[in-house]
Amino acid sequence: MQVDQNKSRRAVILECAARLFREKGYKATSMRNIAEAVGIQGASLYNHITGKQEILVELLMSIARLFTKEMNEINKSSLPAVDKLKRLISIHIRYTAEQTDAISIITSEWAHLEEPTLSEYLGLRNAYEEKFEQIIKECIADGTFENVNPKIALFSILSTLRWLYSWYGKQKNINPIELEQEMIHCLLMGLIKR
């Protein structure tokens, strides 16, 4: 793996671990695999990190907190509900483009979190989804969207966004800004009231 020498050793460890978790899965990735990817001896890895669980916690909780912060800022804004949804979709796309490997582990690797972090993570995720659904309901209430089932709309949008990493990582010539515009169009046009 190509290692950026300008990053801290801890940042490099997290980046390499995220890539390995994506490629092999959390359970199949050993600390030795991570050390080899970073380019250090296995024992030296423990000078920076206590173990795989610490890495997983840091990766997943930083993403969960980041999305929670973004959601809270968007919710506090005076934007119309549909513009809030556009911002949320843009944020998902931007973070997927910037941190593809780290974002990829939110789909399934969270199941390996241990308590009490697992409950905290699920609490943040559930609160985020509830707020997202509430914005969809506001779009229905204000007449922007058809009278659709908000839970199905939420599932459709978030499923697409959560699995975007698997498709985006294979694309070589897609501009992230164009991707945002196209995906917002594709995800919301079926909901817009005509």
C-alpha positions, 0 to 999 in steps of 0.5 A: 500500500502507498503510505503518505509520509506527511501523515502521523503514524496513527493516521497511517495505521487507521488508513491502512487498517480501513483498507484491510477491513474493507478488503478482507473484513475485520475478523480476517485482518490481523494486527500483523497484516496491519503492521505489514501494510504500514511498513513496521514490525508487529510489536512496533504497532502496539506503540501506537494502538492497543489493538484492532478493536481500538482501530475499529472504534476510532474509525466507526465512531469518528464517522458516526460523530461526523455525520451526527455533527453534519446532521445537527448543523443542517437541521439547525439551518433555515433551509427548505427540507428538500435542500436539507436532503440535498445537503445530506446526500452531498455530504455522504457522497463527499465523504465516500469520495474522500474516505472510501475505505473508512466509509465502506466499513459502516455497512457491516463491520460495525457488528464487531464493535464491543459494548459499550461502544456498540450501543453508542454507535447504534444510538447515533446511527438510529438518531441520524436515521430518525432525523433523516426520515423526519426531513423526508416527512417535511418534504411530503408535508410541504408538498415537495414530495409525493405522498410516499412511505417515508420509511421506504424513501429513507431505506432507498436513499440511505441504502444507495448512499451506504453502498456507494463506496463499492461502486465508486471505488471502481470508477476512475473518471467520475468527478465527485461534483458531477456525481453529487449532482447526478445522484441528487437528481436520481435519488430525489426525482422519483419523490418530487411531486409533479 
